[in-house]
Amino acid sequence: MAITHAVVLAGARIAVVLPSYNEARWIGENVSTVPAFVDEIVVVDDASRDDTAERAAQAGGARVTIV
């Protein structure tokens, strides 16, 4: 009997952590390409001097948490 992904992941939550520093130019693309099955995207903004956090939040909506 083969185990399917649905059985293995039943009830599981999946999060992606994106460390970032001055990544405003790319963070939107990175966040927006995270697959829909990912429940939460945590962007760790390491005191960026640009608008990395704002662009990440715009690109990912409710799934994004900025730390």
Contacts in CASP RR format, 6 or more apart in sequence:
PFRMAT RR
TARGET T0000
AUTHOR 0000-0000-0000
METHOD contacts of the structure
MODEL  1
MAITHAVVLAGARIAVVLPSYNEARWIGENVSTVPAFVDEIVVVDDASRD
DTAERAAQAGGARVTIV
13 39 0 8 1.000
13 40 0 8 1.000
14 37 0 8 1.000
14 38 0 8 1.000
14 39 0 8 1.000
14 40 0 8 1.000
15 38 0 8 1.000
15 39 0 8 1.000
15 40 0 8 1.000
15 41 0 8 1.000
15 42 0 8 1.000
16 34 0 8 1.000
16 38 0 8 1.000
16 40 0 8 1.000
16 41 0 8 1.000
16 42 0 8 1.000
17 42 0 8 1.000
17 44 0 8 1.000
18 27 0 8 1.000
18 30 0 8 1.000
18 31 0 8 1.000
18 41 0 8 1.000
18 42 0 8 1.000
18 43 0 8 1.000
18 44 0 8 1.000
18 56 0 8 1.000
19 44 0 8 1.000
19 46 0 8 1.000
20 27 0 8 1.000
20 43 0 8 1.000
20 44 0 8 1.000
20 45 0 8 1.000
20 46 0 8 1.000
20 48 0 8 1.000
20 52 0 8 1.000
20 56 0 8 1.000
21 45 0 8 1.000
21 46 0 8 1.000
21 47 0 8 1.000
21 48 0 8 1.000
21 52 0 8 1.000
22 48 0 8 1.000
22 49 0 8 1.000
22 50 0 8 1.000
22 52 0 8 1.000
23 30 0 8 1.000
23 48 0 8 1.000
23 50 0 8 1.000
23 52 0 8 1.000
24 48 0 8 1.000
24 50 0 8 1.000
24 51 0 8 1.000
24 52 0 8 1.000
24 54 0 8 1.000
24 55 0 8 1.000
27 43 0 8 1.000
27 52 0 8 1.000
27 55 0 8 1.000
27 56 0 8 1.000
27 59 0 8 1.000
28 55 0 8 1.000
28 56 0 8 1.000
28 58 0 8 1.000
28 59 0 8 1.000
28 60 0 8 1.000
29 59 0 8 1.000
31 41 0 8 1.000
31 43 0 8 1.000
31 56 0 8 1.000
31 59 0 8 1.000
31 60 0 8 1.000
31 64 0 8 1.000
32 59 0 8 1.000
32 60 0 8 1.000
34 41 0 8 1.000
34 60 0 8 1.000
34 63 0 8 1.000
38 63 0 8 1.000
39 63 0 8 1.000
40 63 0 8 1.000
40 64 0 8 1.000
40 65 0 8 1.000
41 56 0 8 1.000
41 60 0 8 1.000
41 63 0 8 1.000
41 64 0 8 1.000
41 65 0 8 1.000
42 64 0 8 1.000
42 65 0 8 1.000
42 67 0 8 1.000
43 52 0 8 1.000
43 53 0 8 1.000
43 56 0 8 1.000
43 64 0 8 1.000
43 65 0 8 1.000
43 66 0 8 1.000
43 67 0 8 1.000
44 67 0 8 1.000
45 52 0 8 1.000
45 53 0 8 1.000
45 56 0 8 1.000
45 66 0 8 1.000
45 67 0 8 1.000
53 66 0 8 1.000
56 64 0 8 1.000
56 66 0 8 1.000
57 64 0 8 1.000
57 66 0 8 1.000
END
